[in-house]
Amino acid sequence: MGLILRRYGTLLGFLAIIVFFWSQLPETFLTARNLINISQQISMLAVVAFTMTIVMVMNDFDLSVGSTASLAGVVAAFLFSLGYPVWAGISVALLVGLLGGLFNGILVSFFGILPFVATLGTLTMFSGTAFLISGGKTIFGRDIPGTFSGFARSGVPLDGIGLAGVTMPFLSIMAVIVLFLVWFALEQTTFGRRLYAIGGNMEAAKLAGIRVRTLRMSAFALTGLGAATAGLMYASRVASANPTQGSGLMLDAIAAVFLGMTMSEEGEPRVLATLVGVLILGILDNGLTQLSVDSYIREILVGAIVVSAVAFSSISKQKR
Amino acid sequence: MISTKWKTAALALTLLAATGVQALAEKVVVITPFLAQPGTQFYVEGFTKAAEENNWDLNVIDTAGDVAAVISRIEDAVTQNVDAIVINVDPAQVAAGLETAKAAGIPVVGMDAGADPLLVANVTSNGYGMAAETSVYVANRLNGKGRVVMFVLDAFPPVQIRGVIADAVFKNHPDIEVIDRITPDVQDGGVADSRAKMEALLAANPDAGSISAVWAAWDQPALGALQAIEDAGRSDEGIVIVGIDANPQARDAIATGGNFEASVAQDFEGIGRGAADVVSRALKGDTIKESVIYVPTKLITSANAK
């Protein structure tokens, strides 16, 4: 019994949340349309959380993902406003994310700065750069090409599988693609196994001949790339970019990874578990809004659920 | 064994059941990313009072600055099948959500949000009207004769329209001469640079009476000009200063009875009530022709600044 609760406590909690909303909102909650809505609403957070998992596997953190996301959106929008084509804006924005992540990786692995400190510093730097480029303003309206904002509003029609009038949004599809890529990298390649080895014991990994520095650096670069991807998805969804719009993503992404970590026996981050964490956060937002629960009570509840899940998992591990 | 986690969850669920379910009243949702800002709080206060009078089941959602979350919450409200949605954010940024609401036939009303074909109507203050109030105040104070300095910001549409009106009013008085039309650097809000620009103008026009009035399109340049005039020791020349928005600093300056004589206050609570009015008309099925509905503003002078 204890073992089951320990292993599956969070999963059971997740199912309980779904059953609760289903019983309270029998007509609207478990509908294809609402579930697809949720998948679209969480897609940006999901991409950040999935790629955040990559560095958290090594017990590292990246606090700069939110400002990287904002910066990527602002860079793309700024280039659009100068008349550059959509593909150019997107490529440069992704490159900025990759280089920003690489910079984080160099600070952490070559200069040996604690990730918390290094990425706190770059958080401010990236955010300042976004403010500088945008002049502190929101870039919107005619400056944003219709093909760019149209991406977030369209998707693949699901008429073929019997869901007439419902489409699978491109944003959700993006999240699934990133999920698959991260899952493949972490679970199916030596790259991933080495990251887990570094997370298990960095000294031992070094002694075993794993190139810890290069691996940490590339992991941070991937997290930066993921954050930039999410930032572009966000900018597309709101058809605009401003220098603070991604800032909410960072804490939620870390919370999602932590929620996921309560599901593995060793307390390691696993990207599929991170998905459950993201789903818990997204479903709570969606369901509580539909139940007209006050936004501030919603925030308290979400925080309390994260803390209690992690506390429960940590207590049950101490007992072992 | 019942763990802490389940106790917490049970408590949470009880709380939800208690707050969540209400029956039959018309459901109205206000969604804003800016609830922490003072102006928004007044809108919401006005709206809430009107909602109570109408017995609406009102839910106010704050997304704490997150605009994408506004779209998500609009989608949720549509799924929940509410009767009306009110937003307080640029409609162009949440068009994805507005389209969902439109497809479901749920009216969306803007509360100082910006005009958009996807909104039933936007309720706001009339920028043209506010500029007319202050520029006419200046013209009348000068008895139609004098040299006026303007502070404008044509790059920002809501402020640009104010300048257009002041231009027209001053042009309509043959003896009023606009000696400079200044666009201050607004990086710091506009006070410091307006002050520097005004100091330069005062130096270039050293004679008493060579500057009769300062018309500013918003309060910060007016405050900067006031500082420059006071520091130059020229506050007794009777230079008339006016601003727009009546922010607390401007009200204080106006209340002292010095050179800063007038500004215009928006009725934020009235905008909230106005938005509620549009909602109730939309719920009744009225056709609302005007895409923007203006709530009257108020000229603030030393008589009513406090």
HADDOCK unambig.tbl for C-alpha pairs under 7 A between the chains (distance, minus, plus):
assign (segid A and resid 28 and name CA) (segid B and resid 79 and name CA) 6.24 0.50 0.50
assign (segid A and resid 28 and name CA) (segid B and resid 80 and name CA) 6.58 0.50 0.50
assign (segid A and resid 34 and name CA) (segid B and resid 79 and name CA) 6.74 0.50 0.50
assign (segid A and resid 41 and name CA) (segid B and resid 72 and name CA) 5.67 0.50 0.50
assign (segid A and resid 141 and name CA) (segid B and resid 92 and name CA) 6.96 0.50 0.50
assign (segid A and resid 153 and name CA) (segid B and resid 96 and name CA) 6.17 0.50 0.50
assign (segid A and resid 234 and name CA) (segid B and resid 68 and name CA) 6.72 0.50 0.50
assign (segid A and resid 237 and name CA) (segid B and resid 68 and name CA) 6.61 0.50 0.50
assign (segid A and resid 238 and name CA) (segid B and resid 67 and name CA) 6.87 0.50 0.50
assign (segid A and resid 238 and name CA) (segid B and resid 68 and name CA) 5.80 0.50 0.50
assign (segid A and resid 238 and name CA) (segid B and resid 93 and name CA) 4.59 0.50 0.50
assign (segid A and resid 238 and name CA) (segid B and resid 94 and name CA) 5.68 0.50 0.50
assign (segid A and resid 239 and name CA) (segid B and resid 93 and name CA) 5.50 0.50 0.50
assign (segid A and resid 240 and name CA) (segid B and resid 93 and name CA) 6.23 0.50 0.50
assign (segid A and resid 245 and name CA) (segid B and resid 66 and name CA) 6.31 0.50 0.50
assign (segid A and resid 286 and name CA) (segid B and resid 76 and name CA) 5.99 0.50 0.50
assign (segid A and resid 289 and name CA) (segid B and resid 73 and name CA) 6.85 0.50 0.50
assign (segid A and resid 289 and name CA) (segid B and resid 76 and name CA) 6.47 0.50 0.50
assign (segid A and resid 290 and name CA) (segid B and resid 76 and name CA) 5.94 0.50 0.50
assign (segid A and resid 290 and name CA) (segid B and resid 77 and name CA) 6.18 0.50 0.50
assign (segid A and resid 290 and name CA) (segid B and resid 80 and name CA) 5.22 0.50 0.50
assign (segid A and resid 291 and name CA) (segid B and resid 20 and name CA) 4.93 0.50 0.50
assign (segid A and resid 291 and name CA) (segid B and resid 21 and name CA) 6.74 0.50 0.50
assign (segid A and resid 292 and name CA) (segid B and resid 20 and name CA) 5.73 0.50 0.50
assign (segid A and resid 292 and name CA) (segid B and resid 59 and name CA) 5.81 0.50 0.50
assign (segid A and resid 293 and name CA) (segid B and resid 19 and name CA) 6.43 0.50 0.50
assign (segid A and resid 293 and name CA) (segid B and resid 20 and name CA) 5.67 0.50 0.50
assign (segid A and resid 294 and name CA) (segid B and resid 59 and name CA) 6.85 0.50 0.50
assign (segid A and resid 294 and name CA) (segid B and resid 60 and name CA) 6.90 0.50 0.50
assign (segid A and resid 294 and name CA) (segid B and resid 61 and name CA) 6.76 0.50 0.50
assign (segid A and resid 295 and name CA) (segid B and resid 61 and name CA) 5.32 0.50 0.50
assign (segid A and resid 295 and name CA) (segid B and resid 62 and name CA) 5.97 0.50 0.50
assign (segid A and resid 301 and name CA) (segid B and resid 12 and name CA) 6.84 0.50 0.50
assign (segid A and resid 308 and name CA) (segid B and resid 5 and name CA) 5.34 0.50 0.50
assign (segid A and resid 309 and name CA) (segid B and resid 5 and name CA) 6.37 0.50 0.50
assign (segid A and resid 312 and name CA) (segid B and resid 5 and name CA) 6.22 0.50 0.50
